[in-house]
Amino acid sequence: MVAREVPTSSTMAVPHGPASVGVARRRLRRDLGDREIPEPVIDDAVLILSELLSNACRYARPLGPLPALGRGARAEVVGPLLVGGPTRTGGSTAPGSAPAPAPGDGGEDAGGVLVRWQMHADGVLTLEVTDGGAQTRPSPSSPSLTSHGGRGLSIVDQLASDWGVRDAPGEVTVWAALPARARHARRTGG
């Protein structure tokens, strides 16, 4: 029997655009499956990541050009994204700088978004998406029944045991935590 070491965290720098959501979802599903996380937890984690990354690409500015995101990281180019080591520190986009690109603009020159997930020793999985910030702070909304959007952070709030927003110069990180060993521990009390 050969033991296979599975990393406890992963960081991706993806282009600022909707195509990155599918790439990140597949990578997260594969990584959590390799860790033998229960399928219902993987499904919740993938949905949470989808909502956070979609919001970053739709409403926020990118961090900066993708090559700059690899600073200090052992990154390699894999298709349209950089996959690398430790999370970048510091910001690369000044607050109030260029407005977010229009939805669908996501070429390499448009900059990127950092996506990170980490499995903690206590069995909690954290998911993070870091972007260049937006004109408003991320918060759940109450859309009408006929609205086509606006439910993402409410979904995150229902699935995650906790979530929040961290600000740093030139960047905003939206994070969510969920128990990886038992589904919906917050709602069932266990």
C-alpha positions as CSV (number, residue, x, y, z in Angstrom):
1,M,0.0,0.0,0.0
2,V,1.4,3.4,-1.0
3,A,0.4,6.4,1.0
4,R,-0.4,9.4,-1.1
5,E,0.1,12.9,0.4
6,V,-2.8,15.2,-0.4
7,P,-2.2,18.9,0.1
8,T,-4.2,20.6,2.9
9,S,-4.5,23.9,0.9
10,S,-4.6,25.1,-2.6
11,T,-4.3,28.6,-4.2
12,M,-5.2,29.5,-7.7
13,A,-4.8,32.8,-9.6
14,V,-7.5,32.9,-12.2
15,P,-8.4,35.4,-14.9
16,H,-11.1,38.0,-13.9
17,G,-14.0,36.6,-15.9
18,P,-16.9,34.1,-15.8
19,A,-14.9,31.2,-17.5
20,S,-12.7,31.0,-14.4
21,V,-15.7,29.8,-12.2
22,G,-15.9,26.5,-14.0
23,V,-12.1,26.0,-13.8
24,A,-12.0,26.7,-10.1
25,R,-15.1,24.5,-9.4
26,R,-13.5,21.5,-11.2
27,R,-10.2,21.9,-9.3
28,L,-12.0,22.2,-5.9
29,R,-14.1,19.1,-6.6
30,R,-11.0,17.1,-7.6
31,D,-8.9,18.3,-4.6
32,L,-11.7,17.6,-2.1
33,G,-12.5,14.2,-3.7
34,D,-8.8,13.3,-3.3
35,R,-9.1,14.1,0.4
36,E,-12.1,11.8,0.6
37,I,-14.4,14.5,1.7
38,P,-18.1,13.4,1.7
39,E,-19.9,14.2,-1.6
40,P,-22.6,16.4,0.0
41,V,-19.9,18.6,1.6
42,I,-18.1,18.8,-1.8
43,D,-21.3,19.9,-3.4
44,D,-21.8,22.6,-0.8
45,A,-18.2,23.8,-1.1
46,V,-18.4,23.9,-4.9
47,L,-21.6,26.0,-4.8
48,I,-20.1,28.4,-2.2
49,L,-17.0,28.8,-4.3
50,S,-19.1,29.4,-7.4
51,E,-21.1,32.1,-5.7
52,L,-18.0,33.9,-4.3
53,L,-16.0,33.8,-7.5
54,S,-19.0,34.8,-9.7
55,N,-19.6,37.8,-7.5
56,A,-15.9,38.8,-7.6
57,C,-15.9,38.6,-11.4
58,R,-19.2,40.4,-11.8
59,Y,-18.9,43.2,-9.3
60,A,-15.3,43.7,-8.3
61,R,-12.1,44.9,-9.9
62,P,-9.3,42.4,-10.6
63,L,-6.2,42.4,-8.5
64,G,-3.9,43.1,-11.4
65,P,-2.2,41.3,-14.3
66,L,-1.9,37.6,-13.8
67,P,1.9,37.4,-13.9
68,A,2.1,39.8,-11.0
69,L,-0.1,37.5,-8.9
70,G,2.6,34.8,-8.9
71,R,5.0,37.0,-6.9
72,G,6.7,34.8,-4.3
73,A,4.8,31.7,-5.3
74,R,6.0,28.7,-7.2
75,A,3.5,29.1,-9.9
76,E,3.2,27.3,-13.2
77,V,1.0,28.1,-16.2
78,V,-1.8,25.5,-16.6
79,G,-4.1,26.5,-19.4
80,P,-5.6,30.0,-18.8
81,L,-4.7,30.2,-15.1
82,L,-1.8,30.2,-12.7
83,V,-1.7,27.5,-10.1
84,G,0.7,28.0,-7.3
85,G,2.0,27.9,-3.8
86,P,1.5,30.3,-0.9
87,T,-1.1,33.1,-0.9
88,R,0.1,36.5,-2.1
89,T,0.3,39.3,0.4
90,G,-0.2,42.9,-0.2
91,G,-2.3,44.6,-2.8
92,S,-1.6,45.4,-6.4
93,T,-4.6,47.6,-7.2
94,A,-5.1,50.9,-5.4
95,P,-8.6,51.5,-4.0
96,G,-10.7,53.7,-6.3
97,S,-8.6,52.8,-9.4
98,A,-9.9,51.5,-12.7
99,P,-13.5,50.3,-12.6
100,A,-14.3,46.6,-12.9
101,P,-14.4,45.3,-16.4
102,A,-17.7,44.6,-17.9
103,P,-19.0,41.0,-17.4
104,G,-17.4,38.7,-19.9
105,D,-14.2,40.7,-20.1
106,G,-11.6,38.4,-18.7
107,G,-8.6,38.2,-20.9
108,E,-5.1,37.9,-19.5
109,D,-4.5,41.7,-19.5
110,A,-7.7,42.2,-17.4
111,G,-6.0,40.9,-14.3
112,G,-7.0,38.2,-11.9
113,V,-8.6,36.9,-8.8
114,L,-7.1,34.7,-6.1
115,V,-9.0,31.6,-5.1
116,R,-7.9,29.6,-2.0
117,W,-9.3,26.7,0.0
118,Q,-7.8,25.1,3.1
119,M,-8.6,22.1,5.2
120,H,-7.9,22.7,8.9
121,A,-6.9,20.1,11.4
122,D,-10.3,20.6,13.2
123,G,-12.1,19.4,10.1
124,V,-13.2,22.9,8.9
125,L,-12.8,23.8,5.3
126,T,-12.3,27.4,4.4
127,L,-12.9,28.9,1.0
128,E,-11.6,32.4,0.0
129,V,-11.8,34.6,-3.0
130,T,-9.7,37.8,-3.1
131,D,-10.3,40.5,-5.7
132,G,-9.4,44.2,-6.1
133,G,-12.6,45.4,-4.3
134,A,-15.7,47.1,-5.5
135,Q,-17.6,50.3,-4.8
136,T,-19.8,48.5,-2.3
137,R,-19.0,46.0,0.4
138,P,-20.3,42.4,-0.2
139,S,-23.5,41.8,1.7
140,P,-26.6,39.6,1.3
141,S,-29.6,41.2,-0.5
142,S,-33.3,40.5,-0.5
143,P,-34.2,40.2,-4.2
144,S,-37.8,40.0,-5.3
145,L,-39.2,36.6,-6.4
146,T,-38.9,37.6,-10.0
147,S,-35.3,38.9,-9.8
148,H,-32.7,37.0,-11.9
149,G,-29.9,37.4,-9.3
150,G,-28.9,38.7,-6.0
151,R,-29.2,35.4,-4.0
152,G,-25.6,34.4,-3.9
153,L,-24.5,35.5,-0.5
154,S,-27.8,34.4,1.0
155,I,-27.0,30.9,-0.4
156,V,-23.5,31.1,1.1
157,D,-25.0,32.2,4.5
158,Q,-27.3,29.1,4.4
159,L,-24.6,26.6,3.5
160,A,-21.6,27.9,5.4
161,S,-21.2,27.6,9.2
162,D,-19.6,31.1,9.0
163,W,-18.6,33.7,6.4
164,G,-17.2,37.2,6.3
165,V,-15.2,39.9,4.5
166,R,-11.6,40.9,5.1
167,D,-10.2,44.2,3.8
168,A,-6.5,44.9,3.0
169,P,-5.0,47.7,1.0
170,G,-6.1,47.2,-2.6
171,E,-7.9,43.9,-2.0
172,V,-11.0,42.4,-0.5
173,T,-11.3,38.7,0.6
174,V,-14.7,37.1,1.0
175,W,-14.4,33.8,2.9
176,A,-16.6,31.0,4.0
177,A,-16.1,28.1,6.4
178,L,-18.0,24.8,6.5
179,P,-17.5,21.6,8.4
180,A,-15.9,19.0,6.1
181,R,-16.8,15.9,8.0
182,A,-20.4,16.4,8.8
183,R,-22.9,18.2,6.5
184,H,-24.7,21.3,7.9
185,A,-23.4,21.0,11.4
186,R,-24.6,24.6,12.2
187,R,-28.2,23.9,11.3
188,T,-28.5,20.6,13.0
189,G,-26.7,21.7,16.2
190,G,-23.9,19.1,15.8
